Amino acid sequence: MRPNVWGLLNGLYPNKPPDDIPLIGVKASCLLLNTLAEVTITQRYKNNSSNPIEAIYVFPVDDEAAVNGFTAHLGQRTVRGVIREKEKAKQEYKAALDEGHGAALLETAGPGSLSVRLGNLAAGCEAEICIVYSTLCPVEDNAIVLKVPTTIKERYMPSAPLQASDAASEQPAYSSSVAYGLSLDVDIYMSGKISNVSSSTHPLSVSNDPDDGSHCQAKLGVEKVAMDGDVIIRVKHSDLHKPVVFLSSQADVDNGSAGLMLSFVPEFEEASDSSEQLEFVFLIDRSGSMGWSGNSGKSRPIDQCRDALQLFLRSLPEGCLFNIVGFGSRFEKLFSSSRLYDSTSLEEATRHVASLDSNMGGTEILAPLKSILSESSTSLLEKVFGKSGMKSSRKLFLLTDGAVGNTQQVIQTVKEHAGNTQVFTFGVGDGAASDLVNGVARAGRGESCFIRHGEAIDEKVITQLGKAMQPVLEDVAIDWGVLEVDEQSPLKINLAPVFNNTPYTVFALLSKASQHQGQVVLSGKLLGKEQRFTVDVTPWTTTRTDCRILHSLAAKQVIRGLQEAGGASKKVLDLSLRFEVASSEASFVAVEEREEREDGVLKTIKVPLSPIGPSVVTPGPMLGPIFSSSCCCRCTRRAAPPCASRVLRLRSCSQSSSKGSSSRKSAPTGSVSTESSEMEPMAMAMSSAPKKKAMSQDEAPRMAFAERA
């Protein structure tokens, strides 16, 4: 059976890494231009052994990252990496090592991760590897969010066979004792006056530019920090919601094309479709990792989920249908099918949510997802209301901290049902896998957001619920006017819906002959009524217009669109080679030819990451849907035997100790039965919670958007 792995504390090195781990430090230098970021990662290596080595380091990048630069400083020489077709790059790297030369290889290791191989690093020698990538920063809570990931949450591997794209992902090594650390600095340029720069994860030192209110610099408040959690930096400025156009010069790249990014915030009148019957389904991750708070006293992701759910329950519109589905190694539903939202069902759901815990084992998301999406909304409405022909609209909210090995299967499943179910996602806790959270929301034509430690939940919940209850701009089209566009992202055949008061970003690659002035018109239909938005292409320039961010990021966005649409591997390769962007089809390789060649057997050493999460497991066999009122089992975690493959196994529910079974206490109807010592119910028990008057579907959207205003 396929090993199931995630969140492993001991990793490749059971106690501590050996003394000859070659990575001795990492530095990140960031350039932030509004929502565009260029990040340069410098990794410093030293071979402390008496023989040449090959160092392998699998490390994280943002899942939106376009990797467009790779340089190796080997001894006294600097070797610039070149982009090659993936297999050809591997062959060049291997051939260089076989001949005793120095070489370095940079390739994608999976969603949101890269792999560096540094070969024939001579005994006692040092080397520096520089990796440059561009990324698009999201706007959350009226702030631009720059994320610099430092470690990877190990992916839970389900027992079902994986797609080729998922199976190809390379797992990193882990150790609970990592000696190297991170230093970071950020150069910030905004289109408006900067009002605030802050971080919820690390202390910052900010230096304002006395001559330019739109420019400042920031760095970590200490020289070096542990690489055991993402660095999050938030920037607020005065022109955040004004349209902005970035346009790179044709001279920036050899092929003479230009890159363009257009970002604006559309505003249209709030409206609702009174003929639609809304159904809300909340899919909640209750796997073991959701109970992990680390050693710093942080709130657990499952606690954040309970808080969010209680707010959701008290904000649903009158007359809607709803259900709650929890999943781990199995899944269970609060109701056998979605129930009408009223005071009785609200009270039952509130008790259920208060008892939710992270006691369901692994992260088997695919089975509950298929179960929800396969349910017929038409049949459900006939069952509840006793009449046919009603128009339904299902909204699915996924709350997870998950990093799973079958991400592409999950995304594809959501995409197949995007016509009848809109999906909104929440990445909960530190280290939530952005490729899963963002990818599922894109496939489900919804929106994604993240609830990290220390961040307010209320506004995020109300904002997402407001979007779900408001109609979106559909049948979206873009008229580029006089601009000659070779490629665009989102693709013309798959333009994402447009949400009211939400930033909408489009990338384009312009032909050599294209003009660089004009107007871009975005059009679509809101409840059947035509809507048009016009943006002038007036490029915003700064003193830092010499970077190649746009070309790389535009190419990366087009590549991602092609891959999500399926196939087109040749076009992906062509774009990768043309714009020098790493992808699933192309890698960077750098070779240092030496007069004195290295001989002997090459020792390979994996550089470990600091882990995120507890030492947990693989699930027992997957069961069918279990309705919570009849659930009578719990999952146990046990220490794993020594295992070179870094696998920890979870005993199935049927193997729980008799002592554990006998100590169970009965729970209220509709609640999961657990040991009382494991329960941490929210303070808002229904007995003390104020009664809520259900809102109408017309009232609820107004409340949601009033909160945002």
C-alpha positions as CSV (number, residue, x, y, z in Angstrom):
1,M,0.0,0.0,0.0
2,R,1.2,3.5,-0.7
3,P,2.8,5.1,2.3
4,N,0.8,7.9,3.8
5,V,2.9,10.8,5.0
6,W,2.4,14.3,6.5
7,G,3.4,16.6,9.2
8,L,6.4,14.5,10.4
9,L,8.4,15.8,13.3
10,N,11.3,13.3,13.1
11,G,11.6,13.2,9.4
12,L,14.7,11.8,7.7
13,Y,16.7,12.4,10.9
14,P,15.2,10.8,14.0
15,N,16.9,12.9,16.6
16,K,19.0,15.7,15.0
17,P,20.6,16.2,11.6
18,P,24.2,15.1,11.1
19,D,26.9,17.7,11.6
20,D,27.7,17.7,7.9
21,I,24.4,19.3,6.7
22,P,25.8,21.7,4.2
23,L,23.2,24.6,4.2
24,I,24.5,27.3,6.6
25,G,22.2,30.2,5.9
26,V,19.3,31.7,3.8
27,K,18.7,35.3,2.9
28,A,15.6,36.7,1.1
29,S,15.7,40.1,-0.5
30,C,12.3,41.3,-1.8
31,L,11.2,44.1,-4.1
32,L,7.5,44.9,-3.7
33,L,5.8,47.0,-6.4
34,N,2.1,47.3,-5.3
35,T,0.9,43.7,-5.6
36,L,3.9,42.6,-7.6
37,A,6.9,41.1,-5.8
38,E,10.3,40.0,-6.9
39,V,12.1,37.8,-4.4
40,T,15.8,36.8,-4.5
41,I,16.6,33.8,-2.3
42,T,20.3,33.3,-1.5
43,Q,21.3,29.9,-0.1
44,R,24.8,29.5,1.3
45,Y,26.4,26.1,1.5
46,K,29.6,24.7,2.9
47,N,31.0,21.2,2.7
48,N,32.3,20.3,6.1
49,S,33.2,16.8,5.2
50,S,36.5,15.4,3.7
51,N,34.9,14.3,0.5
52,P,32.9,15.9,-2.3
53,I,29.1,15.9,-1.8
54,E,25.9,16.5,-3.5
55,A,23.5,18.6,-1.5
56,I,19.7,18.3,-2.1
57,Y,17.4,21.0,-0.7
58,V,13.6,20.9,-1.3
59,F,12.2,24.2,-0.2
60,P,9.0,26.3,-0.5
61,V,8.0,29.1,-2.7
62,D,4.6,30.8,-3.2
63,D,2.4,28.7,-5.5
64,E,2.0,31.8,-7.7
65,A,5.8,32.1,-8.1
66,A,7.4,32.5,-11.5
67,V,11.0,31.3,-11.1
68,N,13.0,33.2,-13.6
69,G,16.6,33.4,-12.4
70,F,19.2,30.9,-11.2
71,T,22.9,31.6,-10.5
72,A,25.5,29.5,-8.8
73,H,28.6,31.1,-7.2
74,L,31.1,28.2,-7.0
75,G,34.4,29.0,-5.5
76,Q,35.8,32.0,-7.5
77,R,33.4,31.5,-10.4
78,T,29.9,32.6,-11.0
79,V,27.8,30.4,-13.4
80,R,24.5,31.6,-14.6
81,G,21.9,28.9,-15.0
82,V,20.2,28.3,-18.4
83,I,16.7,27.0,-18.9
84,R,16.4,23.6,-20.6
85,E,13.7,21.0,-21.2
86,K,13.3,19.1,-17.9
87,E,14.9,15.8,-19.0
88,K,17.7,17.5,-20.9
89,A,18.6,19.6,-17.8
90,K,18.8,16.4,-15.7
91,Q,21.1,14.8,-18.4
92,E,23.4,17.9,-18.5
93,Y,23.6,17.9,-14.7
94,K,24.4,14.2,-14.4
95,A,26.9,14.3,-17.2
96,A,28.8,17.2,-15.5
97,L,29.0,15.2,-12.2
98,D,30.1,12.1,-14.0
99,E,33.0,14.1,-15.6
100,G,34.0,15.5,-12.2
101,H,32.7,19.1,-12.9
102,G,30.6,21.2,-10.5
103,A,27.0,21.6,-11.3
104,A,23.7,22.8,-9.9
105,L,20.1,21.9,-10.9
106,L,16.9,23.8,-10.1
107,E,13.6,22.2,-10.8
108,T,10.0,22.2,-9.6
109,A,9.5,19.6,-6.9
110,G,5.7,19.9,-6.7
111,P,3.1,22.5,-6.1
112,G,4.7,25.4,-4.2
113,S,8.1,23.8,-3.9
114,L,11.5,23.8,-5.7
115,S,14.4,21.4,-5.5
116,V,18.1,22.5,-5.7
117,R,20.8,19.9,-6.3
118,L,24.3,21.2,-5.8
119,G,26.8,18.5,-7.1
120,N,30.5,18.0,-6.6
121,L,30.8,20.6,-3.9
122,A,34.5,20.0,-3.0
123,A,35.6,19.3,0.6
124,G,35.9,22.4,2.7
125,C,34.5,24.6,-0.1
126,E,31.6,27.1,0.1
127,A,29.0,27.9,-2.6
128,E,26.1,30.3,-3.0
129,I,22.9,29.6,-4.9
130,C,20.7,32.6,-6.0
131,I,17.1,31.9,-7.1
132,V,14.9,34.7,-8.3
133,Y,11.2,34.5,-8.6
134,S,8.2,36.8,-9.2
135,T,4.9,36.5,-7.5
136,L,1.5,38.3,-7.3
137,C,0.5,39.3,-3.8
138,P,-3.1,39.0,-2.7
139,V,-5.1,41.8,-1.2
140,E,-6.7,40.8,2.2
141,D,-8.5,43.0,4.6
142,N,-7.5,46.2,2.6
143,A,-3.8,45.3,2.7
144,I,-1.3,43.9,0.2
145,V,0.0,40.6,1.7
146,L,3.6,39.5,1.0
147,K,4.3,36.0,2.0
148,V,7.7,34.5,2.2
149,P,7.3,30.7,2.9
150,T,10.1,29.0,4.9
151,T,9.0,25.4,5.3
152,I,6.6,22.9,3.8
153,K,3.8,21.1,5.6
154,E,4.3,17.5,4.6
155,R,1.6,16.3,2.4
156,Y,-0.8,13.6,3.5
157,M,-0.8,10.8,0.9
158,P,-4.2,9.2,0.5
159,S,-4.4,5.4,-0.2
160,A,-6.1,5.9,-3.6
161,P,-3.8,6.0,-6.6
162,L,-2.5,9.5,-7.5
163,Q,-2.5,11.3,-10.8
164,A,0.9,11.6,-12.5
165,S,1.1,15.3,-11.7
166,D,0.5,14.6,-8.0
167,A,2.7,11.5,-7.8
168,A,5.7,13.4,-9.3
169,S,5.9,15.7,-6.3
170,E,9.2,15.3,-4.3
171,Q,8.9,15.1,-0.6
172,P,11.5,17.1,1.5
173,A,13.4,15.8,4.5
174,Y,12.5,17.1,7.9
175,S,14.3,17.6,11.3
176,S,13.1,19.1,14.6
177,S,16.6,20.6,15.0
178,V,17.7,22.8,12.1
179,A,20.7,25.1,12.5
180,Y,20.4,27.4,9.6
181,G,18.1,30.5,9.7
182,L,16.6,33.3,7.6
183,S,17.4,36.9,7.2
184,L,15.1,39.1,5.2
185,D,14.7,42.7,3.8
186,V,12.0,44.3,1.7
187,D,12.2,47.4,-0.6
188,I,8.6,48.7,-0.9
189,Y,7.2,51.0,-3.6
190,M,3.5,51.7,-3.8
191,S,1.3,53.8,-6.2
192,G,-0.1,55.7,-3.2
193,K,1.1,57.0,0.2
194,I,2.0,54.1,2.5
195,S,0.0,54.2,5.7
196,N,1.1,51.0,7.5
197,V,3.6,48.2,7.2
198,S,3.2,45.4,9.7
199,S,3.7,41.7,10.3
200,S,1.6,39.3,12.4
201,T,4.3,36.7,12.4
202,H,7.6,38.4,13.0
203,P,9.0,41.7,14.5
204,L,9.8,44.2,11.8
205,S,12.0,47.3,11.5
206,V,10.6,49.8,9.1
207,S,12.5,52.8,7.6
208,N,10.4,55.4,5.9
209,D,11.7,57.5,2.9
210,P,11.6,61.1,4.1
211,D,11.4,62.3,0.5
212,D,8.8,59.8,-0.9
213,G,5.8,58.7,1.1
214,S,5.2,55.8,-1.3
215,H,8.5,54.2,-0.6
216,C,9.9,52.5,2.5
217,Q,12.2,49.6,3.5
218,A,11.6,46.9,6.0
219,K,13.6,44.1,7.5
220,L,13.2,41.6,10.3
221,G,13.7,43.0,13.8
222,V,16.3,40.3,14.5
223,E,19.3,39.3,12.4
224,K,18.1,35.7,11.9
225,V,14.9,33.8,12.5
226,A,14.0,30.1,12.5
227,M,12.6,28.8,9.3
228,D,9.6,27.1,10.9
229,G,6.8,29.4,9.7
230,D,5.9,31.8,6.9
231,V,6.9,35.4,7.1
232,I,3.8,37.6,6.5
233,I,4.1,41.3,5.8
234,R,1.1,43.6,5.2
235,V,1.2,46.9,3.4
236,K,-1.6,49.5,3.3
237,H,-1.5,52.5,1.1
238,S,-3.9,55.3,0.0
239,D,-4.6,54.2,-3.6
240,L,-5.2,50.5,-2.9
241,H,-8.5,50.3,-4.8
242,K,-7.5,52.5,-7.8
243,P,-6.9,50.9,-11.1
244,V,-3.2,50.3,-11.8
245,V,-1.4,49.2,-15.0
246,F,2.1,47.8,-15.1
247,L,3.8,47.7,-18.5
248,S,7.3,46.4,-19.0
249,S,9.5,47.7,-21.7
250,Q,10.1,45.7,-24.9
251,A,13.8,46.1,-24.3
252,D,13.6,44.1,-21.1
253,V,13.7,40.8,-22.9
254,D,15.5,39.5,-26.1
255,N,12.3,38.6,-28.0
256,G,11.0,42.2,-27.8
257,S,7.6,41.5,-26.4
258,A,6.1,43.4,-23.5
259,G,4.4,42.2,-20.4
260,L,1.2,43.9,-19.0
261,M,-0.7,43.6,-15.8
262,L,-4.0,45.3,-15.3
263,S,-5.6,45.4,-11.8
264,F,-8.8,47.1,-10.8
265,V,-11.7,46.8,-8.4
266,P,-15.0,46.7,-10.2
267,E,-18.1,48.2,-8.4
268,F,-21.6,47.4,-9.4
269,E,-25.0,47.7,-7.7
270,E,-25.8,45.0,-5.2
271,A,-28.4,42.6,-6.4
272,S,-29.9,39.3,-5.5
273,D,-31.7,36.6,-7.4
274,S,-34.9,36.1,-5.4
275,S,-35.8,33.1,-7.6
276,E,-32.8,31.1,-6.3
277,Q,-33.0,28.8,-3.3
278,L,-29.6,28.9,-1.6
279,E,-28.0,25.9,-0.1
280,F,-24.8,26.2,2.1
281,V,-22.6,23.2,2.8
282,F,-19.6,23.6,5.2
283,L,-16.9,21.0,4.7
284,I,-14.6,21.0,7.8
285,D,-11.2,19.4,8.1
286,R,-11.1,17.5,11.4
287,S,-7.8,15.6,10.7
288,G,-5.2,15.3,13.4
289,S,-3.1,18.3,12.2
290,M,-6.1,20.6,12.9
291,G,-5.3,20.2,16.6
292,W,-1.7,21.3,16.3
293,S,-0.9,24.6,18.0
294,G,2.9,24.2,18.2
295,N,5.0,25.2,21.2
296,S,4.1,28.8,21.3
297,G,0.6,28.7,22.7
298,K,-1.1,29.5,19.4
299,S,-4.8,28.8,18.9
300,R,-5.5,25.5,17.1
301,P,-6.8,25.5,13.6
302,I,-9.8,23.5,14.7
303,D,-10.6,26.2,17.3
304,Q,-10.5,28.8,14.5
305,C,-12.8,26.7,12.5
306,R,-15.3,26.4,15.3
307,D,-15.3,30.2,15.7
308,A,-15.8,30.7,12.0
309,L,-18.6,28.2,11.9
310,Q,-20.5,29.7,14.8
311,L,-20.3,33.1,13.0
312,F,-21.5,31.5,9.7
313,L,-24.4,29.8,11.4
314,R,-25.6,33.1,12.9
315,S,-25.3,34.9,9.5
316,L,-27.1,32.6,7.2
317,P,-30.2,34.0,5.4
318,E,-33.7,32.9,6.4
319,G,-35.2,30.1,4.4
320,C,-31.9,28.7,3.1
321,L,-30.8,25.1,3.4
322,F,-27.5,24.1,5.1
323,N,-25.4,21.2,6.3
324,I,-22.0,20.5,8.0
325,V,-19.7,17.8,6.9
326,G,-16.6,16.9,8.9
327,F,-13.8,14.8,7.4
328,G,-10.6,13.0,8.3
329,S,-9.9,9.3,7.6
330,R,-13.7,9.1,7.2
331,F,-16.4,11.7,6.9
332,E,-19.7,12.4,8.7
333,K,-22.6,14.7,8.1
334,L,-24.6,16.6,10.6
335,F,-27.8,15.9,8.7
336,S,-28.4,13.1,6.2
337,S,-29.2,15.8,3.7
338,S,-29.3,19.6,3.9
339,R,-32.0,20.9,6.2
340,L,-34.1,24.1,6.3
341,Y,-32.4,26.8,8.4
342,D,-34.6,27.6,11.4
343,S,-34.3,28.0,15.1
344,T,-34.4,24.2,15.7
345,S,-31.7,23.3,13.1
346,L,-29.6,26.3,14.3
347,E,-29.7,25.0,17.9
348,E,-28.7,21.5,16.8
349,A,-25.9,22.8,14.6
350,T,-24.6,25.1,17.3
351,R,-24.3,22.1,19.8
352,H,-22.6,20.1,17.1
353,V,-20.1,22.8,16.2
354,A,-19.2,23.3,19.9
355,S,-18.2,19.6,20.1
356,L,-16.0,19.5,16.9
357,D,-12.4,18.4,17.4
358,S,-9.5,17.2,15.4
359,N,-10.1,13.5,16.1
360,M,-10.7,12.0,12.7
361,G,-7.2,10.9,11.6
362,G,-5.9,11.7,8.1
363,T,-6.9,14.2,5.4
364,E,-9.1,12.2,3.0
365,I,-10.9,15.1,1.3
366,L,-11.8,13.5,-2.0
367,A,-14.5,11.1,-0.8
368,P,-16.6,13.7,1.1
369,L,-16.2,16.2,-1.7
370,K,-17.6,13.7,-4.2
371,S,-20.4,12.8,-1.9
372,I,-21.5,16.5,-1.6
373,L,-21.1,17.4,-5.2
374,S,-22.9,14.3,-6.5
375,E,-26.1,15.1,-4.5
376,S,-28.9,16.4,-6.7
377,S,-30.1,19.9,-5.6
378,T,-33.3,19.5,-7.6
379,S,-34.3,16.3,-5.7
380,L,-33.4,18.0,-2.4
381,L,-35.6,20.9,-3.1
382,E,-38.5,18.7,-4.0
383,K,-38.0,16.7,-0.8
384,V,-37.8,19.8,1.4
385,F,-40.5,22.0,-0.2
386,G,-42.6,19.4,-1.9
387,K,-42.6,21.1,-5.3
388,S,-40.6,20.8,-8.5
389,G,-39.1,23.3,-10.8
390,M,-37.3,25.4,-8.1
391,K,-34.0,27.1,-9.0
392,S,-31.2,26.1,-6.7
393,S,-27.7,27.5,-6.0
394,R,-25.3,25.5,-3.8
395,K,-22.4,27.2,-2.0
396,L,-19.7,25.0,-0.6
397,F,-17.3,26.3,2.0
398,L,-14.1,24.3,2.6
399,L,-12.1,25.0,5.8
400,T,-8.8,23.2,6.0
401,D,-5.1,23.5,7.0
402,G,-4.5,20.7,4.6
403,A,-1.6,19.7,2.4
404,V,-2.6,16.6,0.5
405,G,-0.9,14.5,-2.1
406,N,-3.9,14.4,-4.4
407,T,-4.3,18.1,-4.9
408,Q,-4.9,17.8,-8.7
409,Q,-7.5,15.1,-8.3
410,V,-9.4,17.4,-5.8
411,I,-9.2,20.4,-8.1
412,Q,-10.4,18.3,-11.1
413,T,-13.4,17.0,-9.1
414,V,-14.4,20.5,-8.1
415,K,-14.0,21.7,-11.7
416,E,-16.3,19.0,-13.0
417,H,-19.1,20.2,-10.8
418,A,-18.5,24.0,-11.1
419,G,-21.7,24.4,-13.0
420,N,-23.9,23.5,-10.0
421,T,-21.7,24.2,-7.0
422,Q,-19.7,27.4,-6.2
423,V,-16.7,26.7,-3.9
424,F,-15.2,29.1,-1.4
425,T,-12.1,28.1,0.6
426,F,-10.4,29.0,3.8
427,G,-6.8,28.1,4.6
428,V,-6.8,27.8,8.4
429,G,-3.7,28.1,10.6
430,D,-0.1,28.6,9.7
431,G,1.3,26.8,6.7
432,A,-2.0,25.9,4.9
433,A,-1.2,24.7,1.4
434,S,-1.9,27.6,-0.9
435,D,-2.0,25.5,-4.0
436,L,-4.9,23.5,-2.6
437,V,-6.8,26.4,-1.1
438,N,-6.3,28.7,-4.2
439,G,-6.7,26.0,-6.8
440,V,-9.9,24.6,-5.4
441,A,-11.5,28.1,-5.3
442,R,-10.4,28.9,-8.9
443,A,-11.8,25.5,-10.1
444,G,-15.1,26.2,-8.2
445,R,-15.4,29.7,-9.5
446,G,-15.3,31.1,-6.0
447,E,-12.8,32.9,-3.8
448,S,-10.1,31.9,-1.4
449,C,-8.8,33.4,1.8
450,F,-6.5,32.5,4.7
451,I,-7.1,32.7,8.5
452,R,-3.7,32.7,10.1
453,H,-2.8,32.8,13.7
454,G,-3.6,36.1,15.3
455,E,-5.8,37.4,12.5
456,A,-9.4,38.4,12.9
457,I,-11.9,35.9,11.7
458,D,-15.1,37.9,11.7
459,E,-14.4,40.1,8.7
460,K,-13.1,37.2,6.5
461,V,-16.2,35.1,7.2
462,I,-18.7,38.0,6.6
463,T,-16.8,39.0,3.4
464,Q,-16.8,35.4,1.9
465,L,-20.5,34.9,2.9
466,G,-21.4,38.2,1.3
467,K,-19.7,37.2,-1.9
468,A,-21.5,33.8,-1.9
469,M,-24.9,35.5,-1.6
470,Q,-24.3,38.1,-4.2
471,P,-24.5,37.4,-8.0
472,V,-21.2,37.6,-9.9
473,L,-20.4,39.0,-13.3
474,E,-20.5,36.0,-15.6
475,D,-19.7,35.5,-19.3
476,V,-16.7,37.7,-18.8
477,A,-14.9,39.0,-21.9
478,I,-11.9,41.4,-22.4
479,D,-11.6,43.8,-25.3
480,W,-7.9,44.9,-25.6
481,G,-8.6,47.6,-28.1
482,V,-5.5,48.6,-30.1
483,L,-3.3,46.4,-27.9
484,E,-2.0,43.3,-29.8
485,V,-2.1,40.5,-27.3
486,D,-0.4,37.2,-27.9
487,E,-1.4,35.5,-24.7
488,Q,-3.5,36.4,-21.7
489,S,-4.3,35.1,-18.3
490,P,-7.0,34.2,-17.3
491,L,-7.4,32.4,-20.6
492,K,-10.1,33.6,-23.0
493,I,-11.9,30.3,-22.7
494,N,-11.9,30.3,-18.9
495,L,-12.3,33.8,-17.6
496,A,-13.1,33.8,-13.9
497,P,-16.2,35.4,-12.6
498,V,-15.9,38.9,-11.2
499,F,-17.0,39.7,-7.7
500,N,-18.2,43.1,-6.6
501,N,-15.6,45.3,-4.8
502,T,-12.9,42.6,-5.2
503,P,-9.6,43.1,-7.0
504,Y,-9.6,41.6,-10.5
505,T,-6.2,41.1,-12.2
506,V,-5.4,40.3,-15.8
507,F,-2.0,39.5,-17.3
508,A,-1.1,39.8,-21.0
509,L,1.9,39.3,-23.3
510,L,1.9,41.9,-26.0
511,S,3.4,41.4,-29.5
512,K,6.4,43.3,-30.7
513,A,4.4,45.6,-32.8
514,S,1.7,46.4,-30.2
515,Q,1.1,49.9,-29.1
516,H,1.4,50.6,-25.3
517,Q,-1.4,53.1,-24.9
518,G,-5.1,52.6,-25.2
519,Q,-8.1,51.3,-23.3
520,V,-9.1,47.9,-22.0
521,V,-12.8,47.0,-21.7
522,L,-14.0,44.2,-19.4
523,S,-17.6,43.2,-20.0
524,G,-20.0,40.6,-18.6
525,K,-23.5,39.9,-17.4
526,L,-25.0,40.5,-14.0
527,L,-28.3,38.6,-13.7
528,G,-28.6,38.8,-17.4
529,K,-27.9,42.6,-17.6
530,E,-24.8,43.8,-19.5
531,Q,-22.0,45.5,-17.5
532,R,-18.9,47.2,-18.9
533,F,-15.8,48.5,-17.2
534,T,-13.2,50.6,-19.0
535,V,-9.6,51.1,-17.8
536,D,-7.1,53.4,-19.4
537,V,-3.7,51.8,-20.1
538,T,-1.5,54.4,-18.5
539,P,1.5,52.6,-17.2
540,W,2.6,53.3,-13.6
541,T,6.4,53.7,-13.3
542,T,8.7,53.8,-10.4
543,T,12.4,54.2,-10.0
544,R,12.6,50.4,-10.1
545,T,11.3,49.7,-13.6
546,D,14.4,47.7,-14.6
547,C,13.1,44.4,-13.2
548,R,11.6,41.5,-15.4
549,I,8.7,40.8,-13.1
550,L,6.0,41.2,-15.6
551,H,7.3,39.0,-18.3
552,S,7.9,36.1,-15.9
553,L,4.7,36.5,-14.0
554,A,2.5,36.9,-17.2
555,A,4.2,33.8,-18.7
556,K,3.7,31.9,-15.4
557,Q,0.0,32.8,-15.2
558,V,-0.6,31.7,-18.8
559,I,1.2,28.4,-18.1
560,R,-0.9,27.8,-15.1
561,G,-4.1,28.5,-17.1
562,L,-3.0,26.0,-19.7
563,Q,-2.2,23.3,-17.2
564,E,-5.4,23.8,-15.3
565,A,-7.3,23.6,-18.7
566,G,-5.5,20.2,-19.3
567,G,-2.7,19.2,-21.7
568,A,-0.8,21.7,-23.8
569,S,2.6,20.5,-22.5
570,K,4.3,21.6,-25.7
571,K,3.0,25.1,-25.4
572,V,4.0,25.1,-21.7
573,L,7.5,24.1,-22.7
574,D,7.6,26.8,-25.4
575,L,6.6,29.5,-23.0
576,S,9.0,28.3,-20.4
577,L,11.9,28.4,-22.7
578,R,10.9,31.7,-24.4
579,F,10.5,33.6,-21.1
580,E,13.0,31.6,-19.0
581,V,10.5,30.4,-16.4
582,A,10.8,27.1,-14.6
583,S,7.8,24.8,-14.9
584,S,6.8,21.2,-14.9
585,E,8.3,21.0,-18.4
586,A,11.5,23.0,-18.0
587,S,14.4,23.4,-15.4
588,F,17.5,25.5,-14.8
589,V,21.0,23.9,-14.9
590,A,24.4,25.5,-14.3
591,V,27.7,23.7,-15.0
592,E,31.1,24.8,-13.7
593,E,33.8,23.1,-15.9
594,R,36.9,22.3,-13.8
595,E,40.5,21.6,-14.7
596,E,40.9,19.6,-11.5
597,R,38.0,17.2,-11.5
598,E,36.5,15.6,-8.5
599,D,37.0,11.8,-8.1
600,G,35.6,9.1,-5.9
601,V,32.1,8.3,-4.7
602,L,29.8,11.3,-4.3
603,K,27.9,11.4,-1.0
604,T,24.4,12.7,-1.3
605,I,23.0,14.7,1.7
606,K,19.4,16.0,2.0
607,V,19.0,19.3,3.7
608,P,16.1,19.0,6.2
609,L,13.3,21.5,6.8
610,S,11.8,22.5,10.1
611,P,8.4,20.8,10.3
612,I,5.0,22.3,10.6
613,G,2.5,20.1,12.6
614,P,2.5,17.1,14.8
615,S,3.8,13.5,14.3
616,V,0.7,12.0,12.7
617,V,-0.2,9.6,10.3
618,T,-1.9,7.4,7.9
619,P,-5.6,6.6,8.2
620,G,-7.3,3.3,8.6
621,P,-9.6,2.2,5.8
622,M,-12.0,4.8,4.4
623,L,-15.5,4.3,5.6
624,G,-18.7,5.6,4.0
625,P,-20.5,8.7,5.3
626,I,-21.2,8.5,9.0
627,F,-24.0,10.6,10.4
628,S,-22.8,12.2,13.6
629,S,-25.8,11.1,15.7
630,S,-24.7,7.4,15.3
631,C,-20.9,7.8,15.4
632,C,-19.4,5.7,18.1
633,C,-15.7,5.6,17.4
634,R,-12.7,7.7,17.8
635,C,-9.2,7.7,16.3
636,T,-6.1,7.2,18.4
637,R,-2.5,8.3,17.7
638,R,0.3,6.0,18.5
639,A,4.1,6.4,18.3
640,A,5.5,5.1,15.1
641,P,8.2,2.5,14.8
642,P,11.6,3.5,13.3
643,C,11.1,3.7,9.6
644,A,13.5,4.9,6.9
645,S,10.6,6.0,4.7
646,R,9.4,8.6,7.3
647,V,6.0,7.1,7.7
648,L,3.8,7.2,10.8
649,R,0.7,5.0,10.8
650,L,-2.6,5.7,12.4
651,R,-4.6,2.7,13.8
652,S,-8.0,2.4,12.4
653,C,-11.0,3.2,14.6
654,S,-11.8,-0.5,15.1
655,Q,-8.4,-0.9,16.7
656,S,-9.0,1.6,19.5
657,S,-8.3,0.3,23.0
658,S,-11.1,-1.2,25.0
659,K,-10.3,1.3,27.7
660,G,-10.8,4.2,25.3
661,S,-14.2,2.8,24.3
662,S,-15.4,2.2,27.8
663,S,-14.6,5.8,28.8
664,R,-16.8,7.4,26.3
665,K,-19.5,9.7,27.5
666,S,-22.8,10.2,25.7
667,A,-23.1,13.4,23.7
668,P,-26.2,15.5,22.8
669,T,-28.1,14.3,19.8
670,G,-26.4,15.6,16.7
671,S,-23.0,15.8,18.3
672,V,-19.9,13.5,17.8
673,S,-19.3,11.2,20.8
674,T,-15.8,11.7,22.1
675,E,-13.9,11.3,25.4
676,S,-14.7,14.3,27.6
677,S,-11.0,14.9,28.1
678,E,-10.6,15.5,24.4
679,M,-13.4,18.0,24.1
680,E,-12.7,21.7,24.1
681,P,-16.2,23.2,23.4
682,M,-16.5,26.8,22.5
683,A,-17.7,29.1,25.2
684,M,-20.8,29.8,23.3
685,A,-23.0,26.8,24.3
686,M,-26.5,27.1,23.0
687,S,-27.9,27.2,26.5
688,S,-26.2,30.6,27.1
689,A,-26.1,31.9,23.5
690,P,-28.7,34.5,22.6
691,K,-31.4,33.5,20.3
692,K,-30.9,34.7,16.7
693,K,-33.6,36.0,14.5
694,A,-33.0,34.5,11.1
695,M,-32.4,37.1,8.4
696,S,-34.1,37.1,5.0
697,Q,-32.0,36.6,1.9
698,D,-32.4,40.3,1.1
699,E,-31.2,41.4,4.6
700,A,-28.2,39.2,4.8
701,P,-26.2,40.6,1.9
702,R,-26.7,44.1,3.2
703,M,-25.3,43.1,6.6
704,A,-22.3,41.5,4.9
705,F,-21.4,44.4,2.8
706,A,-22.1,46.9,5.6
707,E,-19.5,45.1,7.6
708,R,-17.0,45.4,4.8
709,A,-17.7,49.1,4.4
